[in-house]
Amino acid sequence: MSATVPTSIRLPGEVDERLERLAAETGRSKSFYLRELVTSGLDRLEYEYGIMRDVEDIRAGRQRTYSLDEVEAELGLDD
């Protein structure tokens, strides 16, 4: 497991209030929820940007695509 690294961010007042309220209601720290949000958000962003990169590669002709007819023929499904 890698070490944690301290960082800081600026949050809009409303967001900080919501985070404070959640932490108080659940007995967890704001840091806990910020770590959860960053981790899950980063996973989602990496996934989404990966899709966008693939779309750009397809549009630019850098990635091979296959038609439905080609896939069916390859799988022996062309009747």
DAPENOR-V208333 format. One record per backbone hydrogen bond with DSSP energy under -1.0 kcal/mol. CO is the residue of the C=O (numbers start at 0). NH is the residue of the N-H. Records with the same first field share a line. If there is no record, write none. Layout:
# DAPENOR-V208333
CO=NH + NH
This chain:
# DAPENOR-V208333
11=15
12=16
13=17
14=18
15=19
16=20
17=21
18=22
19=23
20=24
21=25
22=26
28=32
29=33
30=34
31=35
32=36
33=37
34=38
35=39
36=40
37=41
38=42
39=43
40=44
41=45
42=46
43=47
44=48
45=49
46=50
47=51
48=52
49=53
50=54
51=55
52=56
53=57
54=58
55=59
56=61 + 62
57=60
66=70
67=71
68=72
69=73
70=74
71=76
72=75
